[in-house]
Amino acid sequence: MSNETDARIIIDDQLRQAGWNPADKSQVVTEIKTEVGKPDYVLLDQRGRSLAVIEAKKNAIDPYTAKQQALPYAQNLRASFIFLTNGELIYFWDYLNDDARLVNSFFSRRDLERLVEMRSNRKPLATIAIPDYYLQQGETREVRPYQQEAMRAMDHALELGKRRFLIELPTGTGKTDLICLQIKRLIDAGIAEKILFLVDREQLAKQARESITDILLQYDSYWLKPGIVRQEKQITIALLQTMIGRYPEFTSGYFDIVIADECHRSIYGAWQTALTYFDAFHLGLTATPAGYIDRNTFNFYQCRNEQPDFSYPIQDAFKSEYLVPYTFAKGITEILADGAEKDGVEYDPAAFERKWTNEDTNRLMMEEFDRLAWENYLELAPGQKIGPGKSIVFAITKSHAARLTRYLNELHPECKGKYAEVITSDVANADDLIRRFKYEDYPQVAVSVDMLSTGFDCREVLHLVMCCRIRSPILYQQIRGRGTRVAPHIGKQRFMIYDFFRNHKYFNDSDEDFFAGTGTGRSSGGSGGGPHPPRELIELGIGDHWKEAVQYVEIGNDGEQLDKRRYVSIWEETINNQVADDPILQKIRAGAFLTEEEETQLEQQLNQPRYYFNEENLRRAYNNQQSNLIDFIKAALKLVKIKSLAEQKEEIFRAWLIAKSFTPEQAQYLSLLKNRGIAKGQLNLEDLFQPPLSVLNAAGLGIELFGEQGLRDLFEDLNRSVFLNDRTGTDG
């Protein structure tokens, strides 16, 4: 686009995409005469008043330089906002309050009218009281001092004009409750009206929805699912996987606040595109200690010195009794489990289970856990009425979980098979089982793989049983966090961890000197740390990287293993056989949205024996976590193509390369390394000295372009951000 006329062709199209009709003079007027000149475009509200001025420049001109030209137009027309654009770049300028900033689209009329309305009703945050108490599930709860301190820190950041904010709070200390209370204050202050709550796992979405509908009952909210039509409600909850495909339906000014839960997992590739599309106040939440948060996350949230804007140490939470301490079961059988790795990275749980467990050891683990749980539960929680108290068992595989559950139920025949239940994605009524576990007497024990390791909140948990090996410090702390929530109604004083695989010894964790995950091992006062994986492997544990390496999908409670390609073939055959007689599948084929009831019905209909077609299994089979159930159905019907693992890595690499602003020579060199990294799953400096890279003098050229230390840092960044990026894995 070489001139201003060419740019206007694109601008007209971009305005249409934002809901404006450039041909309708009640919405958009061009070249209107003012006392100070002719603005290129003026956007009008529903009453014909000026909302925004658009100053258009030809492609060769950076539109930011047109600020002083556009400002008199806006002031003369009493327009509140200015857009500066050359057809490619768009700047939004709220000139009374801030500098111009890049945005991804024009704002809609409704967006701009909302901003004007909020401005007229805005109150200083200092006048909106920080509450001392709030109601949750009919129970009055105290707003804790650190939660109030976090709200004050956010207030201060907003007053200073900071548009991104990162909070680190340990699991169980009430991150979601805190954010709900702050959302209410921001709405009351006229700072926000439209809220987006993004998560990357379904359990986190369910947890967020429960808290929002409970604490923020007066505000409309909904869960935007893949096949469901978008609704005009105040609070939107969505999975990042869903928003990747849905964000173009919104303007970049649609939301005032974007909250990303466990945000350290959301900063790369297509995920970052969905997160950053919206021009909003971005609020990141994480339970991951600062030592394990990637520097890209700190950069995104504009944090100083690679530290969160607000953090509350887990040591303080235990000391102040906002978290319940734990004790390790003594005298239990410990399984020595080393050497089940491939090249130090991949981990096949089925092979691991066969090598390190058998019927005798599985029965022994359950017998020892059951005996000690019954012996100790009244000491852990004197008010617990039914023994032994709520318990979660973490197994190696789905079949392993099924066997452990059967052994537990055999120990308690009086419960008629209801003492323990398997809760995995292949259980059709998993949500109902979770509800029963949380609110009814039975089951007393939930047995899972890693479905319950995050986003699962049950205050009454007294026993955590680790029947699996864990080498991810983040995953270890997530699992441990399932027991730390306080439960004064049962007098919960401690909870017990039954660690049959010596995970706590690997992390130097103990009753008195607990592992705080600070990157140095134990908490302050400790005597050192255990071994830690490289930074790029931090997110890899029993539930991540191995899923790319193994060639099977484990389905059903019996753990049947089907080749991934065979599973995809059966899936595609099943969908194509059913579509002629299934009205819901026909709607998807026609490109129509589903109702929430139809999507739920479809999920239940497909997640049945024998193949248990659900998102988790399909993501594993396709090696693609970015896609959802609707995408997989469309792929089976040949309406879309699911990106291969290599294609996903290619996409992430391109986004990474663009974000770094390398010279052409540096970019060309890195493109040489890309295929090696994709093929191997990671890059090592040793690769530079082996064919084919050694033939190209890759080591010497790399040092020349980046320097020796720069090359090392670059490899670390590439592995962490691209090749070992866990966004292509999934959650078990």
C-alpha positions in Angstrom: 0.0 0.0 0.0 2.0 3.0 -1.3 -0.4 5.9 -0.7 -3.1 7.2 1.6 -5.9 6.1 -0.8 -4.6 2.5 -0.7 -4.5 2.7 3.1 -8.1 3.9 3.3 -9.3 0.8 1.4 -7.8 -1.4 4.1 -9.1 1.0 6.9 -12.6 0.8 5.5 -12.4 -3.0 5.7 -11.0 -2.9 9.2 -13.8 -0.7 10.3 -16.4 -3.2 8.9 -14.7 -5.9 10.9 -15.2 -3.8 14.0 -18.9 -3.5 13.3 -18.8 0.0 11.6 -20.4 0.7 8.3 -18.2 3.3 6.5 -21.1 4.0 4.0 -23.5 4.9 6.8 -23.1 8.6 7.6 -24.8 8.1 11.0 -21.8 6.0 12.0 -18.8 7.2 10.0 -18.2 10.6 8.3 -15.1 11.5 6.3 -13.4 14.7 5.4 -15.7 16.7 7.7 -14.9 20.4 7.9 -13.7 21.8 11.2 -12.2 25.0 12.3 -8.8 23.4 12.3 -8.9 21.2 9.2 -10.4 18.0 7.9 -10.0 14.8 9.8 -9.9 11.7 7.6 -12.6 9.8 9.6 -14.9 10.7 12.5 -16.7 7.9 14.3 -20.1 8.8 15.8 -22.1 7.5 18.7 -25.8 6.5 18.5 -26.8 10.1 19.1 -24.6 11.5 16.4 -21.9 12.9 18.7 -18.2 12.5 17.9 -16.6 9.5 19.6 -13.2 9.2 17.8 -11.1 10.7 15.1 -9.1 8.5 12.7 -6.0 9.9 11.1 -4.9 7.8 8.1 -1.4 7.8 6.7 0.2 6.0 3.8 2.0 2.8 4.5 5.5 4.3 4.5 4.7 6.6 7.4 4.6 5.5 11.0 1.2 6.7 12.1 2.4 7.5 15.6 4.0 10.6 14.1 0.6 12.0 13.3 -0.4 12.6 16.9 -0.1 16.4 16.8 -2.0 16.6 13.5 -5.0 14.6 14.8 -5.2 16.2 18.3 -6.7 19.5 17.2 -9.4 17.7 15.2 -10.4 15.6 18.3 -10.4 18.6 20.6 -12.4 20.7 18.1 -15.0 18.0 17.7 -15.0 17.0 21.4 -14.1 13.5 20.4 -12.7 11.5 23.3 -10.4 9.3 21.4 -8.0 9.2 18.4 -7.0 6.3 16.1 -3.8 6.7 14.1 -3.2 4.2 11.3 -1.5 3.5 8.0 -3.6 0.4 7.2 -1.2 -2.0 8.9 -0.5 -0.4 12.3 -3.3 1.0 14.4 -2.6 3.2 17.5 -5.4 4.0 20.0 -5.0 7.3 21.9 -7.0 8.3 24.9 -5.3 11.6 24.8 -6.6 13.0 28.1 -5.3 10.0 30.1 -2.5 8.2 28.2 -0.1 8.1 25.3 -1.0 6.4 22.0 -0.5 2.6 22.1 -0.6 -0.1 19.4 -3.8 -2.1 19.2 -4.9 -5.0 17.1 -8.1 -3.6 15.7 -10.4 -0.6 15.7 -12.9 -0.5 18.6 -16.6 -0.9 18.0 -19.1 1.8 18.7 -20.2 -0.1 21.8 -16.6 -0.3 23.0 -16.1 3.5 22.7 -19.5 4.3 24.2 -18.7 2.1 27.1 -15.4 3.8 27.7 -17.1 7.2 27.6 -19.8 6.1 30.0 -17.2 4.6 32.4 -15.2 7.7 32.3 -18.2 9.8 33.3 -18.9 7.6 36.3 -15.3 6.9 37.3 -14.4 7.2 41.0 -11.0 7.2 42.6 -10.2 3.6 43.8 -9.3 5.1 47.2 -13.0 5.8 47.7 -14.0 2.1 47.0 -13.5 0.3 50.3 -11.4 -2.8 50.5 -13.7 -5.3 52.2 -13.0 -7.1 55.5 -15.4 -9.9 54.9 -17.2 -11.6 52.0 -19.8 -14.4 51.6 -18.9 -17.6 49.9 -21.1 -20.7 49.7 -23.3 -19.1 52.4 -20.3 -18.8 54.8 -18.8 -15.5 56.0 -15.1 -15.4 55.2 -12.4 -13.0 56.3 -10.5 -11.1 53.6 -6.9 -11.9 54.7 -4.3 -9.1 55.2 -2.2 -10.2 52.3 -5.3 -10.2 50.0 -6.0 -6.7 51.1 -2.4 -5.8 50.5 -2.6 -7.2 47.0 -5.6 -5.1 46.2 -3.8 -2.0 47.4 -0.8 -2.8 45.3 -3.1 -3.2 42.2 -4.8 0.1 43.0 -1.4 1.8 43.2 -0.3 0.3 39.9 -3.5 1.4 38.1 -3.1 4.9 39.5 0.4 5.0 38.0 -0.9 3.9 34.7 0.6 0.4 34.7 -1.4 -1.8 32.4 -0.1 -5.2 33.4 0.3 -6.8 36.8 1.6 -10.1 38.0 0.5 -11.8 41.3 2.1 -14.8 42.8 0.2 -16.6 45.6 0.7 -20.1 46.8 -1.9 -22.8 46.0 -4.7 -22.6 48.5 -4.3 -18.9 49.5 -7.3 -17.7 47.6 -6.1 -16.2 44.3 -9.5 -16.6 42.6 -11.4 -15.1 45.6 -9.0 -12.2 45.7 -9.6 -11.4 42.0 -13.3 -11.7 42.3 -13.3 -9.1 45.1 -11.0 -6.8 43.1 -13.2 -7.2 40.0 -16.2 -5.9 42.0 -14.1 -2.9 43.2 -13.0 -2.1 39.7 -16.5 -2.3 38.4 -17.8 -0.1 41.2 -15.0 2.5 40.5 -16.0 2.7 36.8 -12.7 1.3 35.7 -14.0 -1.9 34.2 -17.2 -3.4 32.9 -16.2 -6.2 30.6 -14.0 -8.9 32.1 -12.3 -11.9 30.4 -11.0 -14.8 32.7 -8.6 -17.0 30.7 -7.4 -20.4 31.9 -5.6 -23.3 30.1 -7.3 -26.3 31.8 -10.9 -27.2 32.2 -10.7 -27.8 35.9 -9.4 -24.2 36.3 -12.4 -23.0 34.2 -14.8 -24.8 36.4 -13.2 -23.5 39.6 -13.3 -19.9 38.2 -16.9 -20.3 37.2 -17.9 -21.6 40.7 -16.2 -18.7 42.4 -17.5 -16.0 40.0 -21.1 -17.2 40.2 -20.9 -17.4 44.0 -18.9 -14.2 44.9 -20.0 -12.1 41.9 -23.6 -13.3 41.7 -24.9 -9.8 40.7 -22.9 -9.8 37.5 -23.8 -11.9 34.4 -21.2 -14.4 33.5 -20.8 -17.4 31.1 -18.3 -20.0 30.0 -17.4 -19.5 26.3 -17.0 -23.0 24.9 -15.7 -23.9 21.4 -19.0 -24.6 19.7 -21.2 -22.2 21.6 -22.4 -18.8 20.3 -20.8 -15.8 22.0 -23.0 -14.1 24.6 -23.1 -10.4 25.6 -22.5 -10.8 29.3 -20.3 -8.9 31.7 -17.8 -11.7 32.6 -16.5 -14.2 30.1 -14.7 -17.4 31.2 -12.8 -19.2 28.4 -10.0 -21.7 27.9 -7.0 -20.3 26.0 -7.4 -23.2 23.6 -10.9 -21.9 22.8 -9.9 -18.2 22.5 -7.2 -19.0 20.0 -9.9 -19.7 17.5 -12.5 -17.2 18.8 -10.7 -14.0 19.5 -11.2 -12.6 15.9 -15.0 -12.5 16.8 -14.2 -9.7 19.2 -12.6 -6.2 18.8 -9.4 -5.6 20.7 -11.3 -3.0 22.9 -14.1 -5.5 23.9 -12.7 -6.3 27.3 -11.4 -3.9 30.0 -9.6 -6.5 32.1 -8.0 -9.8 30.9 -7.1 -12.2 33.7 -4.8 -15.1 32.9 -4.7 -17.9 35.6 -1.4 -19.8 35.8 -0.2 -17.2 33.3 3.4 -18.5 33.2 2.1 -21.2 30.9 0.4 -18.8 28.5 3.1 -16.5 27.0 4.2 -18.3 23.9 3.1 -18.7 20.2 -0.5 -18.8 19.3 -1.4 -18.7 23.1 0.3 -15.3 23.4 -1.7 -14.1 20.3 -5.0 -14.9 22.0 -3.8 -13.4 25.3 -2.4 -10.1 23.9 -5.0 -9.4 21.3 -7.1 -7.4 23.7 -6.2 -3.8 24.7 -7.0 -4.2 28.4 -5.5 -4.2 31.9 -3.8 -7.6 31.9 -3.7 -9.4 35.3 -1.6 -12.5 35.6 -2.1 -15.1 38.4 0.4 -17.8 39.3 1.2 -20.2 42.1 4.6 -20.8 40.6 7.4 -19.4 42.7 9.4 -16.6 41.0 12.5 -18.8 40.6 10.6 -21.0 38.2 8.8 -18.2 36.2 10.3 -17.6 32.8 11.8 -14.2 32.1 9.4 -13.8 29.2 6.5 -13.8 31.6 8.1 -11.1 33.7 8.7 -9.1 30.5 5.1 -9.5 29.4 3.8 -8.2 32.7 6.4 -5.4 32.7 7.8 -6.6 36.1 11.0 -5.1 37.5 14.0 -7.2 38.4 12.2 -10.4 37.3 10.0 -10.3 40.4 6.1 -10.4 40.5 4.4 -7.1 41.2 2.9 -8.8 44.3 3.9 -12.0 46.0 3.1 -13.8 49.3 5.7 -16.4 50.3 4.4 -19.8 51.2 6.5 -19.7 54.4 4.5 -16.8 55.6 1.2 -18.6 54.7 2.2 -21.5 56.9 3.5 -19.3 59.7 0.2 -17.3 59.7 -1.9 -20.5 59.6 -3.5 -19.5 56.3 -2.3 -22.8 55.0 -2.3 -26.1 56.9 1.1 -27.8 57.4 1.8 -31.4 56.4 3.5 -34.5 57.8 5.0 -37.4 55.9 3.8 -40.9 56.7 6.6 -42.8 58.5 7.6 -46.4 58.0 5.9 -46.9 54.7 7.3 -49.0 51.8 9.4 -46.8 49.5 9.9 -47.8 45.9 13.3 -47.0 44.4 12.4 -45.7 40.9 15.3 -44.4 38.8 16.4 -45.0 35.3 13.0 -44.9 33.4 14.1 -42.1 31.2 15.0 -41.9 27.5 17.8 -39.4 26.7 17.1 -37.8 30.1 13.8 -36.4 29.0 11.1 -38.7 27.7 9.1 -40.7 30.2 6.7 -43.4 29.3 4.4 -44.0 32.3 3.2 -47.4 31.1 6.7 -48.8 30.9 7.6 -47.2 34.2 4.6 -48.8 35.9 5.5 -52.2 34.5 9.0 -51.8 35.7 8.4 -50.5 39.2 5.0 -51.8 40.3 3.2 -55.1 40.4 0.1 -56.5 42.1 1.9 -57.1 45.4 3.5 -53.6 45.6 0.2 -52.0 44.6 -1.8 -53.9 47.2 0.9 -53.2 49.8 0.8 -49.4 49.1 -3.0 -49.3 49.5 -3.0 -51.4 52.6 -0.3 -49.3 54.3 -2.1 -46.0 53.3 -5.5 -47.3 54.5 -4.2 -48.5 57.8 -2.3 -45.3 58.6 -5.1 -43.1 57.4 -7.5 -44.8 59.8 -5.0 -44.6 62.6 -4.2 -40.9 62.2 -7.3 -39.1 60.9 -8.6 -37.9 64.2 -5.2 -36.6 65.1 -5.1 -34.7 61.8 -8.7 -33.3 62.2 -10.4 -34.0 65.5 -13.8 -32.8 64.0 -13.7 -35.3 61.1 -16.8 -37.4 61.7 -16.4 -40.1 59.0 -13.1 -41.9 58.7 -10.5 -41.8 57.4 -11.3 -38.4 55.8 -11.1 -37.2 52.2 -8.0 -38.6 50.3 -6.5 -38.2 46.9 -4.3 -40.9 45.4 -2.1 -40.0 42.4 -1.4 -42.9 40.1 1.0 -43.5 37.2 -1.5 -44.3 34.5 -5.3 -44.7 34.1 -5.0 -48.5 34.4 -2.8 -48.1 37.5 -5.5 -45.8 39.0 -8.2 -48.4 38.3 -6.2 -51.2 40.0 -5.5 -49.1 43.1 -9.2 -48.2 43.3 -10.2 -51.8 43.1 -7.8 -52.8 45.9 -9.1 -50.0 48.2 -12.7 -51.1 47.6 -11.7 -54.7 48.4 -10.4 -53.4 51.8 -13.9 -52.0 52.5 -16.6 -54.4 51.3 -19.1 -52.7 53.6 -19.1 -49.7 51.2 -20.2 -51.8 48.2 -17.6 -50.3 45.8 -18.3 -46.7 46.9 -15.3 -46.2 49.2 -12.9 -45.2 46.4 -13.6 -43.9 42.8 -11.5 -43.4 39.8 -11.7 -39.8 38.5 -10.0 -39.4 35.1 -11.1 -37.9 31.7 -12.3 -41.3 30.6 -15.0 -41.4 33.3 -18.2 -40.2 31.8 -19.6 -38.8 35.0 -16.3 -37.2 36.3 -17.9 -33.9 37.2 -20.6 -35.7 39.2 -17.9 -37.8 41.0 -16.0 -34.7 41.9 -19.1 -33.1 43.3 -19.9 -36.2 45.4 -16.3 -36.4 46.6 -16.4 -32.7 47.7 -19.9 -32.6 49.3 -21.0 -36.1 50.2 -19.6 -38.7 52.6 -18.6 -41.1 49.8 -16.3 -41.6 48.0 -13.8 -41.1 50.7 -10.9 -41.6 48.3 -10.5 -40.1 44.7 -7.9 -41.9 42.6 -6.6 -40.0 39.5 -3.5 -39.5 37.4 -3.1 -35.8 37.2 -6.6 -34.5 36.5 -6.9 -33.4 40.1 -3.4 -31.9 40.4 -4.5 -28.3 39.6 -7.8 -26.4 39.7 -9.3 -28.7 42.2 -10.4 -27.4 45.6 -11.5 -29.5 48.5 -10.8 -28.1 51.9 -11.4 -31.4 53.7 -8.6 -33.3 52.1 -6.5 -35.0 54.9 -4.5 -37.5 52.9 -2.4 -37.2 49.7 -1.0 -40.4 48.3 1.8 -40.3 45.8 2.0 -43.6 44.0 4.0 -42.1 41.1 7.4 -40.5 40.5 7.5 -36.7 40.2 10.5 -34.7 39.0 8.8 -31.4 38.2 9.1 -29.0 41.2 6.0 -27.2 40.0 3.9 -30.3 39.7 5.2 -31.5 43.1 4.0 -28.3 44.8 0.7 -28.4 42.9 0.0 -31.9 44.2 1.1 -31.0 47.7 -1.2 -27.9 47.5 -4.3 -30.1 47.2 -4.0 -30.6 51.0 -3.0 -27.2 52.3 -6.4 -25.5 52.4 -7.7 -24.7 55.9 -10.9 -26.4 57.1 -11.8 -25.1 60.6 -15.2 -26.8 60.5 -13.5 -30.2 60.9 -10.6 -28.8 63.1 -8.0 -29.6 60.4 -4.6 -29.2 61.9 -2.4 -31.1 59.5 -2.6 -33.4 56.5 -0.6 -36.5 55.8 1.4 -37.3 52.6 2.1 -40.9 51.8 5.1 -40.7 49.4 5.8 -44.2 48.2 8.2 -43.0 45.5 10.4 -40.8 47.7 9.6 -37.6 45.8 9.9 -35.5 48.9 13.5 -36.7 49.4 14.3 -35.7 45.8 13.2 -32.2 46.6 14.6 -32.2 50.2 11.1 -31.6 51.6 10.4 -32.5 55.2 7.9 -31.8 58.0 10.1 -29.2 59.6 12.1 -27.8 56.7 9.7 -27.7 53.7 10.5 -27.3 50.0 9.4 -23.9 49.0 10.3 -24.1 45.3 12.4 -20.9 45.3 15.0 -22.4 43.0 17.4 -23.1 45.9 15.6 -26.1 47.4 14.3 -25.6 50.8 12.7 -22.6 52.4 14.6 -20.0 54.2 16.6 -21.5 57.0 17.0 -24.8 55.1 20.2 -26.5 54.5 20.2 -26.5 50.7 18.3 -27.9 47.8 17.9 -31.1 46.0 18.6 -31.7 42.3 16.6 -29.5 39.9 15.9 -30.1 36.2 17.2 -27.5 33.8 14.9 -24.4 33.5 13.6 -25.6 30.1 12.4 -28.9 31.7 10.7 -27.3 34.7 7.2 -27.9 33.3 7.9 -31.5 32.4 6.7 -34.0 34.9 4.7 -37.2 34.9 2.1 -35.4 32.7 3.7 -33.4 30.0 6.6 -34.1 27.6 6.4 -37.9 27.4 3.0 -37.6 25.6 4.8 -36.3 22.5 7.2 -39.2 22.6 5.0 -42.2 23.1 3.1 -43.6 20.2 -0.1 -44.7 22.0 -3.2 -43.3 23.7 -4.2 -44.9 26.9 -8.0 -45.2 27.0 -10.5 -46.3 29.6 -10.0 -47.4 33.2 -8.3 -50.6 32.0 -5.6 -48.6 30.3 -5.9 -50.1 26.8 -3.2 -48.7 24.6 -4.1 -47.8 21.0 -1.6 -46.6 18.5 -2.2 -42.8 18.0 -2.7 -43.1 14.2 -5.1 -46.0 14.7 -7.0 -44.0 17.3 -7.3 -41.0 14.9 -8.5 -43.4 12.1 -11.2 -44.9 14.3 -12.3 -41.4 15.4 -12.6 -40.1 11.9 -14.5 -43.2 10.8 -16.9 -42.9 13.8 -17.7 -39.2 13.2 -18.4 -39.8 9.4 -20.6 -42.8 10.2 -22.7 -40.8 12.7 -23.0 -37.5 10.9 -25.9 -38.5 8.6 -28.1 -39.3 11.6 -26.9 -36.9 14.2 -28.4 -33.3 14.2 -25.7 -31.9 16.4 -22.9 -33.1 14.1 -24.9 -31.8 11.2 -24.9 -28.3 12.8 -21.1 -28.4 13.2 -20.7 -29.5 9.6 -22.9 -26.6 8.5 -20.8 -24.1 10.6 -23.6 -23.3 13.1 -23.0 -22.7 16.8 -24.3 -25.2 19.4 -26.3 -24.4 22.5 -24.5 -25.2 25.8 -26.9 -28.2 26.3 -26.0 -29.5 22.8 -22.3 -29.3 23.5 -22.7 -31.1 26.8 -24.8 -33.8 25.2 -22.2 -34.2 22.4 -19.3 -34.6 25.0 -21.2 -37.2 26.9 -22.3 -39.1 23.7 -18.7 -39.3 22.5 -16.9 -40.1 25.8 -18.2 -43.6 26.0 -16.7 -47.1 26.0 -14.9 -48.4 24.1 -12.9 -45.6 22.7 -13.6 -42.7 25.1 -13.4 -39.9 22.6 -12.7 -36.8 24.6 -10.5 -33.7 24.3 -7.7 -35.2 26.4 -7.4 -38.4 24.4 -7.8 -36.6 21.0 -5.2 -34.1 21.9 -2.8 -36.8 22.7 -3.6 -38.7 19.5 -3.2 -35.6 17.3 -0.2 -34.3 19.4 -2.1 -30.9 19.5 -3.2 -29.2 22.7 -4.4 -26.0 20.9 -7.4 -27.8 19.3 -10.7 -28.6 21.0 -13.4 -31.2 20.5 -15.2 -29.1 17.8 -11.9 -28.7 15.9 -11.3 -32.5 16.0 -14.9 -33.1 14.7 -14.3 -30.7 11.8 -11.0 -32.4 11.1 -12.7 -35.8 10.9 -15.2 -34.2 8.5 -12.3 -32.8 6.4 -13.5 -29.2 7.1 -10.2 -28.2 8.7 -6.7 -29.6 9.1 -5.2 -30.2 12.5 -1.6 -28.9 12.6 1.0 -31.5 13.2 3.5 -31.3 16.0 6.1 -30.0 13.6 3.8 -27.4 12.2 2.9 -26.2 15.7 6.6 -25.8 16.5 7.2 -24.0 13.2 4.4 -21.6 14.1 5.8 -20.9 17.6 9.3 -20.5 16.1 8.1 -17.9 13.6 6.4 -15.9 16.4 9.5 -16.2 18.6 11.7 -15.0 15.7 9.5 -12.0 14.9 9.4 -11.0 18.5 13.2 -10.9 18.8 14.0 -8.4 16.0 17.1 -10.2 14.8 19.3 -9.0 12.0 18.7 -10.8 8.6 21.9 -12.7 9.1 21.0 -13.9 12.6 17.5 -14.9 11.5 18.9 -16.9 8.6 21.3 -18.7 11.0 18.5 -19.5 13.5 16.4 -20.9 10.7 19.2 -23.3 9.9 19.0 -24.6 13.5 15.2 -24.8 13.6 14.7 -28.2 11.8 17.3 -29.8 14.1 15.5 -28.5 17.1 12.1 -29.7 15.9 13.4 -33.1 14.9 15.1 -33.7 18.3 12.7 -31.9 20.5 15.5 -29.6 21.8 18.8 -28.1 20.8 22.2 -28.7 22.4 25.5 -26.9 21.8 27.0 -30.3 20.9 24.7 -30.4 17.8 26.8 -27.6 16.3 29.8 -30.0 16.1 27.9 -32.9 14.4 26.7 -33.3 10.8 25.0 -31.7 9.1 25.5 -28.5 11.2 29.3 -29.1 11.6 29.7 -29.1 7.8 28.2 -25.6 7.7 30.6 -24.3 10.5 27.5 -23.6 12.6 29.6 -23.3 15.8 32.0 -20.7 14.4 29.2 -18.8 12.6 27.0 -18.7 15.8 29.8 -17.3 18.0 30.5 -14.7 15.3 26.9 -13.6 15.2 26.0 -13.9 18.9 29.1 -14.4 21.0 29.8 -17.6 23.0 27.6 -16.7 26.0 25.0 -15.1 23.8 24.8 -18.4 21.9 24.3 -20.4 25.1 21.5 -18.0 26.3 19.9 -18.3 22.8 19.8 -22.1 23.0 18.3 -21.9 26.4 15.6 -19.5 25.2 14.9 -21.5 22.1 14.4 -24.7 24.0 12.2 -23.1 26.6 10.2 -21.0 24.3 9.9 -23.2 21.2 11.2 -26.7 21.1 10.3 -27.8 24.7 7.3 -25.5 24.8 4.6 -27.5 26.7 1.7 -25.9 24.9 1.9 -28.8 22.4 1.5 -31.3 25.3 -1.6 -31.8 27.3 -3.0 -32.3 30.8 -3.9 -35.8 32.1 
